[in-house]
């Protein structure tokens, strides 16, 4: 009942990779509860990285051209905040800018994916 890998086309869209550093002066008094959010971020990023690696081993990715069946779109959040509750208009604009950078940097992959979806 399983599918052949040749029958699979997979697009993965990330939510951005946190790049903010934690300054010692900010974190020194956090205690165990203060570290919950940063530790969760590390766990989720590690899971996403492991999944990405595994899928690149199973399905042809970038460089496979006509055979490419796995597409990953994500970016470092160098401008926008990665906090789930950061819904200010300035952060939404920053997220939109980060999204535009994904499109600019990975436009060739997006075109290949669109061609496959519309074939």
Kinemage of the C-alpha trace (Angstrom):
@kinemage 1
@onewidth
@group {chain A} dominant
@subgroup {mainchain}
@vectorlist {calphas} color= white
{ca unk a 1} P 0.000 0.000 0.000
{ca unk a 2} L 3.049 2.278 0.191
{ca unk a 3} L 3.880 4.814 -2.465
{ca unk a 4} L 7.014 4.862 -4.593
{ca unk a 5} L 9.265 7.845 -3.952
{ca unk a 6} L 8.928 8.683 -7.659
{ca unk a 7} L 5.237 9.446 -6.995
{ca unk a 8} L 5.944 11.977 -4.230
{ca unk a 9} L 6.317 15.744 -4.631
{ca unk a 10} L 6.909 17.522 -1.313
{ca unk a 11} L 7.145 21.245 -0.547
{ca unk a 12} L 8.175 22.259 2.956
{ca unk a 13} L 7.640 25.853 4.131
{ca unk a 14} L 9.483 26.899 7.286
{ca unk a 15} L 8.454 29.574 9.736
{ca unk a 16} L 11.882 31.171 9.892
{ca unk a 17} L 15.043 30.318 11.777
{ca unk a 18} L 15.719 32.328 14.909
{ca unk a 19} L 19.085 34.073 14.868
{ca unk a 20} L 18.815 36.253 17.976
{ca unk a 21} L 21.605 35.729 20.450
{ca unk a 22} L 20.847 35.486 24.139
{ca unk a 23} L 23.004 37.937 26.040
{ca unk a 24} L 24.415 36.722 29.334
{ca unk a 25} L 23.258 39.862 31.155
{ca unk a 26} L 19.683 39.145 30.052
{ca unk a 27} L 19.730 35.409 30.813
{ca unk a 28} L 21.762 35.205 34.017
{ca unk a 29} L 18.724 35.459 36.307
{ca unk a 30} L 16.203 33.497 34.264
{ca unk a 31} L 16.150 30.277 36.251
{ca unk a 32} L 14.589 27.067 34.903
{ca unk a 33} L 11.298 28.671 33.827
{ca unk a 34} L 13.042 31.442 31.940
{ca unk a 35} L 14.842 28.918 29.772
{ca unk a 36} L 11.684 27.072 28.659
{ca unk a 37} L 11.032 29.153 25.521
{ca unk a 38} L 14.670 29.180 24.281
{ca unk a 39} L 15.032 25.439 24.875
{ca unk a 40} L 11.795 24.720 22.976
{ca unk a 41} L 13.102 26.770 20.076
{ca unk a 42} L 16.282 24.682 19.989
{ca unk a 43} L 14.276 21.446 20.095
{ca unk a 44} L 11.936 22.548 17.279
{ca unk a 45} L 14.816 23.800 15.116
{ca unk a 46} L 16.659 20.513 15.658
{ca unk a 47} L 13.604 18.517 14.662
{ca unk a 48} L 13.143 20.596 11.499
{ca unk a 49} L 16.833 20.186 10.602
{ca unk a 50} L 16.710 16.417 11.129
{ca unk a 51} L 13.549 16.089 9.028
{ca unk a 52} L 15.077 18.220 6.273
{ca unk a 53} L 18.199 16.046 6.249
{ca unk a 54} L 16.180 12.816 6.104
{ca unk a 55} L 13.974 14.060 3.267
{ca unk a 56} L 17.020 15.160 1.270
{ca unk a 57} L 18.310 11.585 1.563
{ca unk a 58} L 15.009 10.012 0.478
{ca unk a 59} L 13.858 12.439 -2.233
{ca unk a 60} L 15.996 14.215 -4.829
{ca unk a 61} L 16.466 17.859 -3.893
{ca unk a 62} L 18.222 20.907 -5.302
{ca unk a 63} L 20.594 20.095 -8.137
{ca unk a 64} L 18.563 17.117 -9.292
{ca unk a 65} L 16.723 19.489 -11.704
{ca unk a 66} L 14.105 17.451 -13.590
{ca unk a 67} L 14.118 14.815 -10.860
{ca unk a 68} L 13.742 17.232 -7.942
{ca unk a 69} L 10.791 16.200 -5.752
{ca unk a 70} L 11.675 17.833 -2.414
{ca unk a 71} L 11.605 21.589 -1.943
{ca unk a 72} L 12.414 23.427 1.294
{ca unk a 73} L 11.726 27.136 1.698
{ca unk a 74} L 12.913 28.892 4.845
{ca unk a 75} L 15.067 31.814 5.909
{ca unk a 76} L 17.002 33.179 8.834
{ca unk a 77} L 14.980 35.746 10.751
{ca unk a 78} L 17.576 38.509 10.710
{ca unk a 79} L 15.043 41.355 10.739
{ca unk a 80} L 11.788 39.983 12.159
{ca unk a 81} L 11.239 38.703 15.679
{ca unk a 82} L 10.575 34.989 16.090
{ca unk a 83} L 8.266 35.367 19.104
{ca unk a 84} L 4.871 33.762 18.457
{ca unk a 85} L 3.112 36.744 20.033
{ca unk a 86} L 5.076 39.425 18.122
{ca unk a 87} L 2.095 40.650 16.085
{ca unk a 88} L 2.989 44.332 15.923
{ca unk a 89} L 2.579 46.007 12.541
{ca unk a 90} L 6.336 46.615 12.365
{ca unk a 91} L 7.100 42.917 12.943
{ca unk a 92} L 4.488 41.830 10.389
{ca unk a 93} L 6.164 44.151 7.866
{ca unk a 94} L 9.554 42.646 8.790
{ca unk a 95} L 8.154 39.123 8.299
{ca unk a 96} L 6.836 40.165 4.892
{ca unk a 97} L 10.310 41.452 4.001
{ca unk a 98} L 11.850 38.153 5.130
{ca unk a 99} L 9.286 36.308 2.966
{ca unk a 100} L 10.183 38.458 -0.036
{ca unk a 101} L 13.820 37.483 0.487
{ca unk a 102} L 12.881 33.785 0.311
{ca unk a 103} L 11.187 34.423 -3.028
{ca unk a 104} L 14.183 36.395 -4.322
{ca unk a 105} L 16.806 33.903 -3.140
{ca unk a 106} L 14.925 30.726 -4.093
{ca unk a 107} L 13.034 31.907 -7.174
{ca unk a 108} L 14.520 29.177 -9.364
{ca unk a 109} L 13.330 26.452 -7.004
{ca unk a 110} L 9.897 28.105 -6.784
{ca unk a 111} L 9.682 28.117 -10.589
{ca unk a 112} L 10.626 24.423 -10.788
{ca unk a 113} L 7.985 23.611 -8.161
{ca unk a 114} L 5.313 25.652 -9.972
{ca unk a 115} L 6.149 23.935 -13.265
{ca unk a 116} L 5.758 20.521 -11.620
{ca unk a 117} L 2.460 21.496 -9.978
{ca unk a 118} L 0.986 22.861 -13.202
{ca unk a 119} L 2.285 20.100 -15.528
